[in-house]
């Protein structure tokens, strides 16, 4: 049966009760529809409050279960620093020395590509090693000094002229190979950052993202980065107006603007697109007569 909600609802009268021997008759109550709705609304509100309280309690438990470092860091993935674990595994098998090597400066429009090789002392692995790109300039400088004081280090520069002649990939691999061979003691095993193995006389293992995984490669990345940054600051003194001390030769807007105004130098990589375009504008004119710091013998530095 369908009830007409517009009509009042009659509640049956309660049976007569005896009080003092006399029967009392209770009149039937009339409940209006609005009162019914209000009662239903209160019940629903009570249920919602209970549900919210339960959800809030669950959220609180979940938040408490998360590690403190993860609280308030939405979308942030914690990354473990590079470790010396792989080197120690090889040492246990009697393999030593073990080197890590990496380069800096593949992307810039000017300056050399710099490769470094490092053999860390297992008893004095510097703390705080990481991919050089994830470190501040101050932290890189501090680690650079510590690595040079405790490890075997070699650095090789591949000039812009070599890059122009061989292309950037071949020049980088050449510099990395020379850096390994320039170490005081030729390593028996080499970890190199990237996908390309080196043509060395020892075992070579290419590790993609190795500067963020292996301590020896991380150390090499710091040596290469700081060495190149220092050299670009020297080039800035020789070639004022280009801002090498700021952008280290990368193709930022300020560098592109200077390239358009001042033209390319011998330190620019001729076949990189922005530099090639700048040369095209002055085709037929000789390059600026600026002494090339890399024109002489390839620089190889080695420290015990």
VENSUL-V590536 format. One record per residue. N is the residue number from 1. SS is DSSP state (h for helix, s for strand, l for the rest). OMEGA is omega in degrees with one decimal (999 if undefined). Layout:
((N;SS;OMEGA) (N;SS;OMEGA))
This chain:
((1;l;-179.4) (2;l;-177.6) (3;l;175.5) (4;l;-174.0) (5;l;179.3) (6;l;-178.9) (7;l;178.1) (8;l;-179.2) (9;s;180.0) (10;s;178.5) (11;l;-177.6) (12;l;-179.7) (13;l;177.7) (14;l;179.1) (15;l;-178.5) (16;l;178.3) (17;s;-178.1) (18;s;176.9) (19;s;-178.2) (20;l;176.2) (21;l;-179.0) (22;s;-180.0) (23;s;176.4) (24;s;179.2) (25;l;179.0) (26;l;-179.6) (27;l;179.2) (28;l;178.3) (29;l;177.0) (30;s;179.5) (31;s;179.1) (32;l;-178.6) (33;h;-178.3) (34;h;179.7) (35;h;178.1) (36;h;-179.3) (37;h;-179.7) (38;h;179.3) (39;h;178.6) (40;h;-179.5) (41;h;178.2) (42;h;179.7) (43;h;-179.5) (44;h;179.8) (45;h;179.3) (46;h;179.4) (47;h;-179.7) (48;h;180.0) (49;h;178.5) (50;h;-179.4) (51;h;179.3) (52;h;179.7) (53;h;179.7) (54;h;179.9) (55;h;179.8) (56;h;179.6) (57;h;179.2) (58;h;179.6) (59;h;179.9) (60;h;178.3) (61;h;-179.7) (62;h;179.8) (63;h;179.4) (64;h;-178.6) (65;h;-179.5) (66;l;176.3) (67;l;-176.2) (68;h;-176.8) (69;h;-177.1) (70;h;-177.0) (71;l;177.3) (72;l;-179.5) (73;l;-178.6) (74;l;176.1) (75;l;-179.9) (76;l;180.0) (77;l;179.2) (78;l;-178.5) (79;l;178.7) (80;l;179.1) (81;l;177.0) (82;l;-178.8) (83;s;178.3) (84;l;-172.6) (85;h;-177.4) (86;h;178.0) (87;h;-179.4) (88;h;178.4) (89;h;178.1) (90;h;179.1) (91;h;178.6) (92;h;178.2) (93;l;177.6) (94;l;-179.2) (95;l;-179.0) (96;l;1.0) (97;l;178.7) (98;s;-177.5) (99;s;169.3) (100;s;178.7) (101;s;-178.3) (102;s;179.6) (103;s;175.4) (104;s;173.9) (105;l;174.8) (106;l;-171.5) (107;l;-173.9) (108;l;177.5) (109;l;-176.1) (110;s;177.6) (111;l;-177.6) (112;l;164.8) (113;s;-172.6) (114;s;178.9) (115;s;178.7) (116;s;173.8) (117;s;-175.6) (118;s;170.1) (119;s;-178.4) (120;l;172.9) (121;l;-177.8) (122;l;-178.9) (123;l;-177.3) (124;l;177.4) (125;l;-177.8) (126;l;176.6) (127;l;177.5) (128;l;178.4) (129;l;179.2) (130;l;173.1) (131;l;-174.2) (132;h;-178.9) (133;h;-179.4) (134;h;-178.6) (135;l;174.8) (136;l;179.7) (137;h;-179.7) (138;h;179.7) (139;h;177.9) (140;h;-179.0) (141;h;-179.4) (142;h;179.4) (143;h;177.3) (144;h;-178.9) (145;h;-178.7) (146;h;179.4) (147;h;-179.6) (148;h;-178.1) (149;h;-173.1) (150;h;-173.4) (151;l;170.9) (152;s;-173.1) (153;s;170.7) (154;s;-178.6) (155;s;178.6) (156;s;179.1) (157;s;172.4) (158;s;-171.7) (159;l;174.3) (160;h;178.4) (161;h;177.1) (162;h;178.1) (163;h;177.8) (164;h;-175.8) (165;h;-170.8) (166;h;-169.2) (167;l;-170.2) (168;h;-178.8) (169;h;-179.2) (170;h;178.4) (171;h;179.2) (172;h;-179.4) (173;h;176.1) (174;h;-178.8) (175;h;178.8) (176;h;179.7) (177;h;178.7) (178;h;179.5) (179;h;178.1) (180;h;-177.8) (181;h;-179.7) (182;l;178.1) (183;l;179.5) (184;l;177.1) (185;l;-179.9) (186;l;-179.0) (187;l;175.6) (188;l;179.2) (189;s;-178.7) (190;s;169.3) (191;s;179.0) (192;s;179.9) (193;s;177.9) (194;l;-176.9) (195;l;-175.5) (196;l;175.0) (197;l;-177.5) (198;l;178.2) (199;l;-178.1) (200;l;179.3) (201;l;-179.6) (202;l;177.4) (203;s;-178.7) (204;s;-179.4) (205;s;178.6) (206;s;-177.9) (207;s;177.4) (208;l;-176.5) (209;l;-175.3) (210;h;-179.3) (211;h;175.4) (212;h;-176.1) (213;l;-170.7) (214;s;-173.8) (215;h;-177.6) (216;h;178.3) (217;h;178.0) (218;h;178.3) (219;h;178.9) (220;h;179.6) (221;h;178.6) (222;h;179.4) (223;h;-178.3) (224;h;-177.0) (225;h;-178.2) (226;h;179.0) (227;h;-179.0) (228;h;179.8) (229;h;179.8) (230;h;-179.0) (231;h;179.1) (232;h;175.6) (233;h;175.5) (234;h;178.0) (235;h;179.2) (236;h;177.9) (237;h;-179.1) (238;h;-177.5) (239;l;-178.9) (240;l;176.7) (241;l;-178.2) (242;l;178.7) (243;l;-179.2) (244;h;-178.7) (245;h;-179.5) (246;h;-173.7) (247;h;176.7) (248;l;175.3) (249;l;179.9) (250;l;-173.3) (251;l;177.3) (252;l;-178.2) (253;h;-179.8) (254;h;179.5) (255;h;179.9) (256;h;178.2) (257;h;178.6) (258;h;179.1) (259;h;179.4) (260;h;-177.5) (261;h;-171.5) (262;h;-177.2) (263;l;-178.5) (264;l;175.2) (265;l;176.8) (266;l;179.0) (267;l;177.7) (268;s;-179.2) (269;l;-166.4) (270;l;-172.6) (271;l;171.1) (272;l;-166.6) (273;h;-178.5) (274;h;179.8) (275;h;177.9) (276;h;178.5) (277;h;178.7) (278;h;177.8) (279;h;-178.9) (280;h;-179.8) (281;h;-178.3) (282;l;-177.1) (283;l;179.9) (284;l;177.9) (285;l;-179.9) (286;l;178.4) (287;l;179.5) (288;l;-178.4) (289;l;177.8) (290;l;-176.5) (291;l;179.8) (292;l;-178.7) (293;l;-175.8) (294;l;-176.2) (295;l;-178.7) (296;l;-179.5) (297;l;178.1) (298;l;-176.7) (299;l;176.0) (300;s;178.8) (301;s;177.8) (302;s;177.3) (303;s;-179.9) (304;l;999))
